Each structure stands twice: as C-alpha cells, then as structure tokens.
Amino acid sequence: MGGTLVVTTPNVTRLENVTRLISGENIYDPYSGYGPYGRHNREYNRHELVTLIQFEGFDVTEMFTADVHENRAAVYAKLSYLKDKLEFRKNDLGQYLFLKATNTSRVSEKVPSWLYRSLPPEKICQ
C-alpha cells in the first residue's frame, strides 16, 4: 500500500468520438494486423476509469483530459451547434485521460461486474 499509479488511456468520450456518433460514423478503430495487441480492446471514460481505480484500492489525486494530437471533431459536425449542448462536459472531452492515484487499500481479487460480463460468478464482485 501507499504506491502511486499514473495512467493515461484514450478517452472514449473525446469530442471527436461525440461528433462521429452524431454524424453516424463508427467510433471504433479498424482491426489491426497485430491482433488484439495492435489496438485498444476497450477505451474508458472519466467516470469508468475513476470507478475502476477506486475498486482496485486507489484514491485519485489528480485527473484531467487533454488533446495530444490534431482534434478532427469539426470534420464530423459543426462545433458551433454543439457548444451549448456540451458545455457541461467541456472538461471531459479531451482525447486522452490522465490520472494519478495513491494506493490506500488492498486490491480486490475479483473483477467489477460492470466491466466483465462473461466470467464465472466466483471471479466477479457484484
């Protein structure tokens, strides 16, 4: 206990994905020739990442989203139309999630039920 965890991961609810969904586009990356190791098998949003980190015995000390490359959201939708509708989420729309957390309790030996649906019941925490 007491260790520090730093995580960065793509944000599934980034602005570009929001505009892609509105325009009818698929948000998932194409399959990779490298199989499951050539792409992200799951992306998280802020709430899910915090919930997972807390489930695993960590307290979040810092978290934010940010763009790290060109934001192409305007290709899919006119951003001026969305500004008012997305104002309440403006801090959640960056391309990547960045999180820092400190371990404060023992890690669970089971996995959260909201994240896994096909494991035996004895491996899932309800």
N, CA, C and O atoms as CSV, one atom per row, in Angstrom:
chain,resi,resn,atom,element,x,y,z
A,1,MET,N,N,0.836,-1.191,0.000
A,1,MET,CA,C,0.000,0.000,0.000
A,1,MET,C,C,0.875,1.247,0.000
A,1,MET,O,O,2.036,1.209,0.407
A,2,GLY,N,N,0.295,2.354,-0.465
A,2,GLY,CA,C,0.996,3.616,-0.474
A,2,GLY,C,C,1.670,3.951,-1.782
A,2,GLY,O,O,2.204,5.050,-1.928
A,3,GLY,N,N,1.664,3.029,-2.752
A,3,GLY,CA,C,2.283,3.306,-4.041
A,3,GLY,C,C,1.479,4.304,-4.852
A,3,GLY,O,O,0.309,4.561,-4.568
A,4,THR,N,N,2.121,4.860,-5.863
A,4,THR,CA,C,1.471,5.812,-6.756
A,4,THR,C,C,1.286,5.180,-8.128
A,4,THR,O,O,2.186,4.509,-8.634
A,5,LEU,N,N,0.143,5.388,-8.718
A,5,LEU,CA,C,-0.189,4.872,-10.039
A,5,LEU,C,C,-0.436,6.052,-10.968
A,5,LEU,O,O,-1.181,6.970,-10.624
A,6,VAL,N,N,0.182,6.031,-12.137
A,6,VAL,CA,C,-0.061,7.042,-13.163
A,6,VAL,C,C,-0.601,6.304,-14.383
A,6,VAL,O,O,0.011,5.347,-14.858
A,7,VAL,N,N,-1.750,6.754,-14.890
A,7,VAL,CA,C,-2.411,6.096,-16.018
A,7,VAL,C,C,-2.717,7.120,-17.095
A,7,VAL,O,O,-3.143,8.236,-16.795
A,8,THR,N,N,-2.502,6.749,-18.332
A,8,THR,CA,C,-3.013,7.517,-19.455
A,8,THR,C,C,-3.632,6.530,-20.425
A,8,THR,O,O,-3.067,5.470,-20.694
A,9,THR,N,N,-4.788,6.881,-20.945
A,9,THR,CA,C,-5.508,5.992,-21.844
A,9,THR,C,C,-6.405,6.837,-22.749
A,9,THR,O,O,-6.822,7.927,-22.357
A,10,PRO,N,N,-6.707,6.349,-23.950
A,10,PRO,CA,C,-7.635,7.102,-24.794
A,10,PRO,C,C,-8.975,7.305,-24.094
A,10,PRO,O,O,-9.421,6.449,-23.329
A,11,ASN,N,N,-9.599,8.422,-24.356
A,11,ASN,CA,C,-10.892,8.781,-23.780
A,11,ASN,C,C,-11.979,8.456,-24.787
A,11,ASN,O,O,-12.071,9.096,-25.835
A,12,VAL,N,N,-12.802,7.465,-24.478
A,12,VAL,CA,C,-13.848,7.073,-25.428
A,12,VAL,C,C,-14.845,8.205,-25.677
A,12,VAL,O,O,-15.464,8.252,-26.740
A,13,THR,N,N,-15.010,9.111,-24.721
A,13,THR,CA,C,-15.969,10.214,-24.890
A,13,THR,C,C,-15.284,11.504,-25.312
A,13,THR,O,O,-15.761,12.594,-24.998
A,14,ARG,N,N,-14.162,11.385,-26.025
A,14,ARG,CA,C,-13.487,12.577,-26.553
A,14,ARG,C,C,-14.392,13.261,-27.580
A,14,ARG,O,O,-15.269,12.629,-28.169
A,15,LEU,N,N,-14.166,14.544,-27.783
A,15,LEU,CA,C,-15.005,15.340,-28.667
A,15,LEU,C,C,-15.116,14.734,-30.059
A,15,LEU,O,O,-16.203,14.715,-30.635
A,16,GLU,N,N,-14.031,14.248,-30.599
A,16,GLU,CA,C,-14.097,13.658,-31.944
A,16,GLU,C,C,-15.059,12.472,-31.984
A,16,GLU,O,O,-15.809,12.330,-32.950
A,17,ASN,N,N,-15.055,11.622,-30.963
A,17,ASN,CA,C,-15.991,10.496,-30.948
A,17,ASN,C,C,-17.436,10.961,-30.818
A,17,ASN,O,O,-18.328,10.387,-31.443
A,18,VAL,N,N,-17.678,11.993,-30.014
A,18,VAL,CA,C,-19.034,12.539,-29.880
A,18,VAL,C,C,-19.540,13.005,-31.246
A,18,VAL,O,O,-20.665,12.695,-31.639
A,19,THR,N,N,-18.699,13.751,-31.961
A,19,THR,CA,C,-19.141,14.258,-33.266
A,19,THR,C,C,-19.250,13.133,-34.295
A,19,THR,O,O,-20.102,13.194,-35.182
A,20,ARG,N,N,-18.416,12.128,-34.191
A,20,ARG,CA,C,-18.517,10.983,-35.115
A,20,ARG,C,C,-19.839,10.252,-34.914
A,20,ARG,O,O,-20.497,9.886,-35.888
A,21,LEU,N,N,-20.232,10.039,-33.671
A,21,LEU,CA,C,-21.516,9.382,-33.398
A,21,LEU,C,C,-22.690,10.207,-33.922
A,21,LEU,O,O,-23.622,9.664,-34.516
A,22,ILE,N,N,-22.641,11.509,-33.701
A,22,ILE,CA,C,-23.717,12.387,-34.175
A,22,ILE,C,C,-23.864,12.306,-35.691
A,22,ILE,O,O,-24.973,12.361,-36.221
A,23,SER,N,N,-22.728,12.174,-36.384
A,23,SER,CA,C,-22.782,12.125,-37.854
A,23,SER,C,C,-23.042,10.718,-38.391
A,23,SER,O,O,-23.127,10.529,-39.605
A,24,GLY,N,N,-23.171,9.723,-37.500
A,24,GLY,CA,C,-23.466,8.366,-37.929
A,24,GLY,C,C,-22.241,7.507,-38.198
A,24,GLY,O,O,-22.363,6.391,-38.703
A,25,GLU,N,N,-21.056,8.021,-37.865
A,25,GLU,CA,C,-19.817,7.268,-38.058
A,25,GLU,C,C,-19.588,6.308,-36.890
A,25,GLU,O,O,-20.120,6.511,-35.798
A,26,ASN,N,N,-18.809,5.285,-37.122
A,26,ASN,CA,C,-18.423,4.344,-36.089
A,26,ASN,C,C,-17.202,4.893,-35.349
A,26,ASN,O,O,-16.283,5.417,-35.979
A,27,ILE,N,N,-17.186,4.780,-34.038
A,27,ILE,CA,C,-16.065,5.319,-33.266
A,27,ILE,C,C,-14.940,4.304,-33.070
A,27,ILE,O,O,-13.858,4.675,-32.614
A,28,TYR,N,N,-15.167,3.048,-33.402
A,28,TYR,CA,C,-14.148,2.025,-33.143
A,28,TYR,C,C,-13.055,2.031,-34.191
A,28,TYR,O,O,-13.306,2.253,-35.376
A,29,ASP,N,N,-11.821,1.779,-33.728
A,29,ASP,CA,C,-10.681,1.694,-34.626
A,29,ASP,C,C,-10.808,0.463,-35.507
A,29,ASP,O,O,-11.401,-0.531,-35.087
A,30,PRO,N,N,-10.269,0.503,-36.710
A,30,PRO,CA,C,-10.270,-0.685,-37.566
A,30,PRO,C,C,-9.434,-1.793,-36.908
A,30,PRO,O,O,-8.600,-1.526,-36.042
A,31,TYR,N,N,-9.669,-3.016,-37.329
A,31,TYR,CA,C,-8.875,-4.138,-36.813
A,31,TYR,C,C,-7.432,-3.984,-37.250
A,31,TYR,O,O,-7.137,-3.395,-38.290
A,32,SER,N,N,-6.552,-4.517,-36.448
A,32,SER,CA,C,-5.130,-4.424,-36.719
A,32,SER,C,C,-4.580,-5.782,-37.142
A,32,SER,O,O,-5.056,-6.820,-36.682
A,33,GLY,N,N,-3.585,-5.774,-38.012
A,33,GLY,CA,C,-2.902,-6.998,-38.386
A,33,GLY,C,C,-2.121,-7.611,-37.234
A,33,GLY,O,O,-1.661,-8.749,-37.326
A,34,TYR,N,N,-1.971,-6.857,-36.147
A,34,TYR,CA,C,-1.274,-7.359,-34.966
A,34,TYR,C,C,-2.246,-7.986,-33.960
A,34,TYR,O,O,-1.868,-8.261,-32.821
A,35,GLY,N,N,-3.481,-8.210,-34.375
A,35,GLY,CA,C,-4.469,-8.826,-33.488
A,35,GLY,C,C,-4.828,-7.912,-32.332
A,35,GLY,O,O,-4.819,-6.691,-32.485
A,36,PRO,N,N,-5.145,-8.487,-31.172
A,36,PRO,CA,C,-5.574,-7.674,-30.034
A,36,PRO,C,C,-4.471,-6.778,-29.486
A,36,PRO,O,O,-4.758,-5.874,-28.701
A,37,TYR,N,N,-3.210,-7.003,-29.880
A,37,TYR,CA,C,-2.108,-6.197,-29.374
A,37,TYR,C,C,-1.861,-4.964,-30.243
A,37,TYR,O,O,-1.035,-4.121,-29.892
A,38,GLY,N,N,-2.552,-4.849,-31.351
A,38,GLY,CA,C,-2.344,-3.738,-32.258
A,38,GLY,C,C,-3.365,-2.631,-32.114
A,38,GLY,O,O,-3.370,-1.694,-32.913
A,39,ARG,N,N,-4.229,-2.713,-31.117
A,39,ARG,CA,C,-5.244,-1.678,-30.914
A,39,ARG,C,C,-5.727,-1.748,-29.466
A,39,ARG,O,O,-5.404,-2.691,-28.744
A,40,HIS,N,N,-6.480,-0.776,-29.058
A,40,HIS,CA,C,-7.077,-0.798,-27.727
A,40,HIS,C,C,-8.311,-1.683,-27.779
A,40,HIS,O,O,-9.171,-1.505,-28.641
A,41,ASN,N,N,-8.399,-2.623,-26.872
A,41,ASN,CA,C,-9.560,-3.502,-26.829
A,41,ASN,C,C,-10.739,-2.853,-26.119
A,41,ASN,O,O,-11.884,-3.258,-26.315
A,42,ARG,N,N,-10.464,-1.860,-25.304
A,42,ARG,CA,C,-11.531,-1.115,-24.633
A,42,ARG,C,C,-10.996,0.259,-24.290
A,42,ARG,O,O,-9.860,0.403,-23.839
A,43,GLU,N,N,-11.822,1.260,-24.505
A,43,GLU,CA,C,-11.486,2.611,-24.068
A,43,GLU,C,C,-12.434,2.976,-22.939
A,43,GLU,O,O,-13.554,2.471,-22.870
A,44,TYR,N,N,-11.984,3.845,-22.063
A,44,TYR,CA,C,-12.759,4.246,-20.889
A,44,TYR,C,C,-13.157,5.703,-20.974
A,44,TYR,O,O,-12.559,6.486,-21.712
A,45,ASN,N,N,-14.192,6.062,-20.194
A,45,ASN,CA,C,-14.493,7.473,-19.981
A,45,ASN,C,C,-14.030,7.825,-18.569
A,45,ASN,O,O,-13.598,6.946,-17.823
A,46,ARG,N,N,-14.115,9.080,-18.203
A,46,ARG,CA,C,-13.631,9.538,-16.886
A,46,ARG,C,C,-14.257,8.766,-15.740
A,46,ARG,O,O,-13.555,8.270,-14.859
A,47,HIS,N,N,-15.565,8.666,-15.753
A,47,HIS,CA,C,-16.286,8.000,-14.660
A,47,HIS,C,C,-15.849,6.540,-14.524
A,47,HIS,O,O,-15.596,6.073,-13.413
A,48,GLU,N,N,-15.761,5.825,-15.632
A,48,GLU,CA,C,-15.371,4.410,-15.574
A,48,GLU,C,C,-13.957,4.241,-15.034
A,48,GLU,O,O,-13.706,3.348,-14.224
A,49,LEU,N,N,-13.041,5.083,-15.470
A,49,LEU,CA,C,-11.655,4.958,-15.017
A,49,LEU,C,C,-11.551,5.223,-13.519
A,49,LEU,O,O,-10.856,4.495,-12.810
A,50,VAL,N,N,-12.228,6.248,-13.035
A,50,VAL,CA,C,-12.223,6.543,-11.596
A,50,VAL,C,C,-12.839,5.374,-10.830
A,50,VAL,O,O,-12.292,4.947,-9.813
A,51,THR,N,N,-13.963,4.855,-11.302
A,51,THR,CA,C,-14.629,3.737,-10.639
A,51,THR,C,C,-13.717,2.513,-10.574
A,51,THR,O,O,-13.640,1.852,-9.538
A,52,LEU,N,N,-13.034,2.211,-11.661
A,52,LEU,CA,C,-12.127,1.067,-11.694
A,52,LEU,C,C,-10.941,1.271,-10.757
A,52,LEU,O,O,-10.563,0.352,-10.032
A,53,ILE,N,N,-10.357,2.457,-10.763
A,53,ILE,CA,C,-9.216,2.759,-9.908
A,53,ILE,C,C,-9.609,2.652,-8.435
A,53,ILE,O,O,-8.859,2.094,-7.635
A,54,GLN,N,N,-10.772,3.179,-8.074
A,54,GLN,CA,C,-11.241,3.095,-6.697
A,54,GLN,C,C,-11.544,1.647,-6.307
A,54,GLN,O,O,-11.259,1.236,-5.182
A,55,PHE,N,N,-12.112,0.885,-7.216
A,55,PHE,CA,C,-12.400,-0.530,-6.970
A,55,PHE,C,C,-11.108,-1.274,-6.625
A,55,PHE,O,O,-11.115,-2.187,-5.799
A,56,GLU,N,N,-10.010,-0.883,-7.256
A,56,GLU,CA,C,-8.730,-1.558,-7.052
A,56,GLU,C,C,-7.933,-0.995,-5.876
A,56,GLU,O,O,-6.758,-1.321,-5.713
A,57,GLY,N,N,-8.567,-0.150,-5.055
A,57,GLY,CA,C,-7.942,0.300,-3.817
A,57,GLY,C,C,-7.122,1.572,-3.902
A,57,GLY,O,O,-6.246,1.801,-3.068
A,58,PHE,N,N,-7.392,2.397,-4.893
A,58,PHE,CA,C,-6.648,3.642,-5.071
A,58,PHE,C,C,-7.560,4.846,-4.866
A,58,PHE,O,O,-8.761,4.781,-5.127
A,59,ASP,N,N,-6.981,5.937,-4.399
A,59,ASP,CA,C,-7.670,7.229,-4.322
A,59,ASP,C,C,-7.080,8.128,-5.396
A,59,ASP,O,O,-5.864,8.304,-5.471
A,60,VAL,N,N,-7.937,8.690,-6.218
A,60,VAL,CA,C,-7.489,9.570,-7.297
A,60,VAL,C,C,-7.035,10.897,-6.701
A,60,VAL,O,O,-7.776,11.530,-5.949
A,61,THR,N,N,-5.824,11.313,-7.037
A,61,THR,CA,C,-5.298,12.585,-6.545
A,61,THR,C,C,-5.296,13.661,-7.634
A,61,THR,O,O,-5.285,14.854,-7.332
A,62,GLU,N,N,-5.306,13.237,-8.891
A,62,GLU,CA,C,-5.345,14.193,-9.995
A,62,GLU,C,C,-5.901,13.491,-11.225
A,62,GLU,O,O,-5.588,12.328,-11.482
A,63,MET,N,N,-6.734,14.212,-11.988
A,63,MET,CA,C,-7.270,13.654,-13.218
A,63,MET,C,C,-7.684,14.774,-14.147
A,63,MET,O,O,-8.267,15.770,-13.719
A,64,PHE,N,N,-7.375,14.602,-15.435
A,64,PHE,CA,C,-7.793,15.570,-16.438
A,64,PHE,C,C,-7.780,14.897,-17.800
A,64,PHE,O,O,-7.229,13.809,-17.963
A,65,THR,N,N,-8.393,15.557,-18.774
A,65,THR,CA,C,-8.322,15.108,-20.161
A,65,THR,C,C,-7.591,16.177,-20.962
A,65,THR,O,O,-7.590,17.355,-20.604
A,66,ALA,N,N,-6.970,15.740,-22.054
A,66,ALA,CA,C,-6.266,16.693,-22.911
A,66,ALA,C,C,-6.118,16.107,-24.307
A,66,ALA,O,O,-6.073,14.890,-24.486
A,67,ASP,N,N,-6.044,16.989,-25.285
A,67,ASP,CA,C,-5.737,16.576,-26.652
A,67,ASP,C,C,-4.220,16.455,-26.779
A,67,ASP,O,O,-3.474,17.266,-26.229
A,68,VAL,N,N,-3.776,15.435,-27.508
A,68,VAL,CA,C,-2.336,15.255,-27.711
A,68,VAL,C,C,-1.961,15.250,-29.195
A,68,VAL,O,O,-0.779,15.229,-29.539
A,69,HIS,N,N,-2.944,15.269,-30.050
A,69,HIS,CA,C,-2.699,15.404,-31.484
A,69,HIS,C,C,-3.864,16.174,-32.094
A,69,HIS,O,O,-4.780,16.577,-31.377
A,70,GLU,N,N,-3.840,16.379,-33.380
A,70,GLU,CA,C,-4.870,17.182,-34.039
A,70,GLU,C,C,-6.266,16.664,-33.710
A,70,GLU,O,O,-6.548,15.473,-33.842
A,71,ASN,N,N,-7.129,17.573,-33.283
A,71,ASN,CA,C,-8.514,17.229,-32.987
A,71,ASN,C,C,-9.325,17.388,-34.277
A,71,ASN,O,O,-9.415,18.488,-34.823
A,72,ARG,N,N,-9.911,16.298,-34.760
A,72,ARG,CA,C,-10.631,16.307,-36.031
A,72,ARG,C,C,-12.153,16.346,-35.839
A,72,ARG,O,O,-12.892,15.982,-36.753
A,73,ALA,N,N,-12.618,16.768,-34.702
A,73,ALA,CA,C,-14.052,16.771,-34.414
A,73,ALA,C,C,-14.849,17.583,-35.426
A,73,ALA,O,O,-15.961,17.196,-35.784
A,74,ALA,N,N,-14.306,18.688,-35.889
A,74,ALA,CA,C,-15.026,19.566,-36.820
A,74,ALA,C,C,-15.249,18.921,-38.182
A,74,ALA,O,O,-16.064,19.409,-38.964
A,75,VAL,N,N,-14.550,17.848,-38.476
A,75,VAL,CA,C,-14.759,17.125,-39.744
A,75,VAL,C,C,-16.138,16.463,-39.746
A,75,VAL,O,O,-16.748,16.297,-40.802
A,76,TYR,N,N,-16.622,16.090,-38.573
A,76,TYR,CA,C,-17.847,15.295,-38.462
A,76,TYR,C,C,-19.085,16.099,-38.091
A,76,TYR,O,O,-20.199,15.674,-38.397
A,77,ALA,N,N,-18.926,17.235,-37.449
A,77,ALA,CA,C,-20.092,18.037,-37.045
A,77,ALA,C,C,-19.667,19.495,-36.861
A,77,ALA,O,O,-18.510,19.792,-36.566
A,78,LYS,N,N,-20.627,20.385,-37.042
A,78,LYS,CA,C,-20.363,21.807,-36.859
A,78,LYS,C,C,-20.307,22.096,-35.354
A,78,LYS,O,O,-21.322,22.024,-34.661
A,79,LEU,N,N,-19.127,22.420,-34.865
A,79,LEU,CA,C,-18.914,22.562,-33.427
A,79,LEU,C,C,-19.707,23.708,-32.813
A,79,LEU,O,O,-20.062,23.645,-31.635
A,80,SER,N,N,-19.987,24.734,-33.570
A,80,SER,CA,C,-20.762,25.853,-33.027
A,80,SER,C,C,-22.174,25.407,-32.620
A,80,SER,O,O,-22.752,25.978,-31.695
A,81,TYR,N,N,-22.732,24.405,-33.292
A,81,TYR,CA,C,-24.050,23.872,-32.929
A,81,TYR,C,C,-24.006,23.072,-31.629
A,81,TYR,O,O,-25.013,22.962,-30.929
A,82,LEU,N,N,-22.852,22.521,-31.312
A,82,LEU,CA,C,-22.730,21.650,-30.141
A,82,LEU,C,C,-22.255,22.364,-28.887
A,82,LEU,O,O,-22.368,21.827,-27.785
A,83,LYS,N,N,-21.729,23.560,-29.043
A,83,LYS,CA,C,-21.102,24.256,-27.916
A,83,LYS,C,C,-22.002,24.307,-26.679
A,83,LYS,O,O,-21.564,23.917,-25.597
A,84,ASP,N,N,-23.227,24.770,-26.807
A,84,ASP,CA,C,-24.130,24.878,-25.657
A,84,ASP,C,C,-24.488,23.509,-25.080
A,84,ASP,O,O,-24.614,23.358,-23.865
A,85,LYS,N,N,-24.650,22.519,-25.948
A,85,LYS,CA,C,-25.047,21.184,-25.501
A,85,LYS,C,C,-23.919,20.460,-24.764
A,85,LYS,O,O,-24.180,19.596,-23.927
A,86,LEU,N,N,-22.683,20.804,-25.067
A,86,LEU,CA,C,-21.552,20.110,-24.466
A,86,LEU,C,C,-20.829,20.932,-23.400
A,86,LEU,O,O,-19.828,20.479,-22.846
A,87,GLU,N,N,-21.319,22.114,-23.113
A,87,GLU,CA,C,-20.649,22.985,-22.140
A,87,GLU,C,C,-20.447,22.286,-20.796
A,87,GLU,O,O,-19.390,22.434,-20.182
A,88,PHE,N,N,-21.438,21.528,-20.330
A,88,PHE,CA,C,-21.332,20.871,-19.023
A,88,PHE,C,C,-20.281,19.751,-19.031
A,88,PHE,O,O,-19.876,19.278,-17.969
A,89,ARG,N,N,-19.851,19.334,-20.197
A,89,ARG,CA,C,-18.848,18.264,-20.318
A,89,ARG,C,C,-17.515,18.772,-20.846
A,89,ARG,O,O,-16.659,17.962,-21.201
A,90,LYS,N,N,-17.313,20.053,-20.908
A,90,LYS,CA,C,-16.122,20.605,-21.559
A,90,LYS,C,C,-14.818,20.055,-20.994
A,90,LYS,O,O,-13.832,19.973,-21.727
A,91,ASN,N,N,-14.775,19.679,-19.726
A,91,ASN,CA,C,-13.554,19.144,-19.130
A,91,ASN,C,C,-13.380,17.639,-19.352
A,91,ASN,O,O,-12.377,17.065,-18.926
A,92,ASP,N,N,-14.334,17.006,-20.004
A,92,ASP,CA,C,-14.296,15.561,-20.229
A,92,ASP,C,C,-14.026,15.180,-21.677
A,92,ASP,O,O,-14.027,13.991,-21.993
A,93,LEU,N,N,-13.798,16.127,-22.558
A,93,LEU,CA,C,-13.791,15.859,-23.996
A,93,LEU,C,C,-12.409,15.731,-24.629
A,93,LEU,O,O,-12.304,15.599,-25.849
A,94,GLY,N,N,-11.354,15.766,-23.830
A,94,GLY,CA,C,-10.007,15.617,-24.376
A,94,GLY,C,C,-9.779,14.220,-24.938
A,94,GLY,O,O,-10.491,13.280,-24.587
A,95,GLN,N,N,-8.800,14.089,-25.796
A,95,GLN,CA,C,-8.537,12.813,-26.463
A,95,GLN,C,C,-8.031,11.731,-25.511
A,95,GLN,O,O,-8.287,10.546,-25.719
A,96,TYR,N,N,-7.322,12.137,-24.481
A,96,TYR,CA,C,-6.764,11.163,-23.541
A,96,TYR,C,C,-7.122,11.521,-22.113
A,96,TYR,O,O,-7.261,12.693,-21.765
A,97,LEU,N,N,-7.269,10.489,-21.287
A,97,LEU,CA,C,-7.462,10.640,-19.858
A,97,LEU,C,C,-6.100,10.520,-19.181
A,97,LEU,O,O,-5.307,9.643,-19.526
A,98,PHE,N,N,-5.831,11.391,-18.227
A,98,PHE,CA,C,-4.608,11.342,-17.441
A,98,PHE,C,C,-5.020,11.259,-15.978
A,98,PHE,O,O,-5.838,12.053,-15.513
A,99,LEU,N,N,-4.459,10.305,-15.259
A,99,LEU,CA,C,-4.872,10.068,-13.882
A,99,LEU,C,C,-3.661,9.737,-13.027
A,99,LEU,O,O,-2.753,9.025,-13.456
A,100,LYS,N,N,-3.664,10.266,-11.815
A,100,LYS,CA,C,-2.663,9.934,-10.797
A,100,LYS,C,C,-3.432,9.514,-9.558
A,100,LYS,O,O,-4.383,10.183,-9.154
A,101,ALA,N,N,-3.018,8.402,-8.953
A,101,ALA,CA,C,-3.733,7.878,-7.788
A,101,ALA,C,C,-2.746,7.254,-6.812
A,101,ALA,O,O,-1.653,6.839,-7.196
A,102,THR,N,N,-3.145,7.194,-5.544
A,102,THR,CA,C,-2.344,6.594,-4.489
A,102,THR,C,C,-3.071,5.378,-3.943
A,102,THR,O,O,-4.277,5.421,-3.699
A,103,ASN,N,N,-2.333,4.298,-3.753
A,103,ASN,CA,C,-2.924,3.081,-3.205
A,103,ASN,C,C,-3.188,3.262,-1.718
A,103,ASN,O,O,-2.285,3.603,-0.954
A,104,THR,N,N,-4.437,3.031,-1.313
A,104,THR,CA,C,-4.828,3.221,0.085
A,104,THR,C,C,-5.400,1.969,0.732
A,104,THR,O,O,-5.587,1.925,1.948
A,105,SER,N,N,-5.678,0.952,-0.074
A,105,SER,CA,C,-6.210,-0.289,0.492
A,105,SER,C,C,-5.838,-1.478,-0.393
A,105,SER,O,O,-5.310,-1.324,-1.494
A,106,ARG,N,N,-6.128,-2.642,0.120
A,106,ARG,CA,C,-5.787,-3.877,-0.576
A,106,ARG,C,C,-6.557,-3.996,-1.892
A,106,ARG,O,O,-7.726,-3.621,-1.976
A,107,VAL,N,N,-5.890,-4.519,-2.904
A,107,VAL,CA,C,-6.502,-4.729,-4.221
A,107,VAL,C,C,-7.438,-5.924,-4.150
A,107,VAL,O,O,-7.122,-6.924,-3.507
A,108,SER,N,N,-8.584,-5.827,-4.805
A,108,SER,CA,C,-9.558,-6.910,-4.840
A,108,SER,C,C,-9.039,-8.073,-5.683
A,108,SER,O,O,-8.349,-7.864,-6.681
A,109,GLU,N,N,-9.369,-9.278,-5.283
A,109,GLU,CA,C,-9.007,-10.457,-6.070
A,109,GLU,C,C,-10.052,-10.752,-7.137
A,109,GLU,O,O,-9.843,-11.607,-7.997
A,110,LYS,N,N,-11.167,-10.049,-7.080
A,110,LYS,CA,C,-12.223,-10.229,-8.072
A,110,LYS,C,C,-12.269,-9.020,-8.994
A,110,LYS,O,O,-11.614,-8.010,-8.738
A,111,VAL,N,N,-13.035,-9.125,-10.052
A,111,VAL,CA,C,-13.168,-8.024,-11.008
A,111,VAL,C,C,-14.565,-7.419,-10.906
A,111,VAL,O,O,-15.495,-8.108,-10.487
A,112,PRO,N,N,-14.739,-6.144,-11.280
A,112,PRO,CA,C,-16.052,-5.500,-11.154
A,112,PRO,C,C,-17.048,-6.028,-12.192
A,112,PRO,O,O,-16.701,-6.232,-13.356
A,113,SER,N,N,-18.279,-6.244,-11.753
A,113,SER,CA,C,-19.317,-6.804,-12.626
A,113,SER,C,C,-19.669,-5.868,-13.785
A,113,SER,O,O,-20.069,-6.342,-14.848
A,114,TRP,N,N,-19.530,-4.549,-13.607
A,114,TRP,CA,C,-19.893,-3.617,-14.686
A,114,TRP,C,C,-18.899,-3.681,-15.836
A,114,TRP,O,O,-19.203,-3.215,-16.934
A,115,LEU,N,N,-17.703,-4.255,-15.606
A,115,LEU,CA,C,-16.674,-4.298,-16.627
A,115,LEU,C,C,-16.559,-5.669,-17.293
A,115,LEU,O,O,-16.128,-5.770,-18.441
A,116,TYR,N,N,-16.938,-6.701,-16.586
A,116,TYR,CA,C,-16.855,-8.070,-17.113
A,116,TYR,C,C,-18.226,-8.719,-17.069
A,116,TYR,O,O,-18.922,-8.647,-16.056
A,117,ARG,N,N,-18.614,-9.353,-18.166
A,117,ARG,CA,C,-19.929,-9.990,-18.174
A,117,ARG,C,C,-19.878,-11.477,-18.502
A,117,ARG,O,O,-20.911,-12.144,-18.435
A,118,SER,N,N,-18.721,-12.016,-18.852
A,118,SER,CA,C,-18.688,-13.401,-19.284
A,118,SER,C,C,-17.768,-14.277,-18.425
A,118,SER,O,O,-17.372,-15.360,-18.856
A,119,LEU,N,N,-17.431,-13.829,-17.240
A,119,LEU,CA,C,-16.605,-14.634,-16.339
A,119,LEU,C,C,-17.499,-15.404,-15.365
A,119,LEU,O,O,-18.643,-15.012,-15.136
A,120,PRO,N,N,-16.993,-16.485,-14.798
A,120,PRO,CA,C,-17.764,-17.225,-13.785
A,120,PRO,C,C,-18.074,-16.328,-12.594
A,120,PRO,O,O,-17.276,-15.454,-12.256
A,121,PRO,N,N,-19.224,-16.533,-11.953
A,121,PRO,CA,C,-19.637,-15.679,-10.822
A,121,PRO,C,C,-18.615,-15.584,-9.703
A,121,PRO,O,O,-18.532,-14.547,-9.045
A,122,GLU,N,N,-17.838,-16.626,-9.465
A,122,GLU,CA,C,-16.870,-16.590,-8.375
A,122,GLU,C,C,-15.703,-15.652,-8.638
A,122,GLU,O,O,-14.947,-15.339,-7.718
A,123,LYS,N,N,-15.542,-15.199,-9.874
A,123,LYS,CA,C,-14.469,-14.263,-10.217
A,123,LYS,C,C,-14.945,-12.811,-10.257
A,123,LYS,O,O,-14.137,-11.893,-10.396
A,124,ILE,N,N,-16.254,-12.608,-10.136
A,124,ILE,CA,C,-16.831,-11.267,-10.274
A,124,ILE,C,C,-17.344,-10.768,-8.931
A,124,ILE,O,O,-17.986,-11.504,-8.182
A,125,CYS,N,N,-17.052,-9.511,-8.641
A,125,CYS,CA,C,-17.559,-8.850,-7.454
A,125,CYS,C,C,-18.849,-8.144,-7.823
A,125,CYS,O,O,-18.853,-7.271,-8.691
A,126,GLN,N,N,-19.909,-8.501,-7.194
A,126,GLN,CA,C,-21.232,-7.917,-7.508
A,126,GLN,C,C,-21.404,-6.558,-6.895
A,126,GLN,O,O,-22.451,-5.933,-7.060
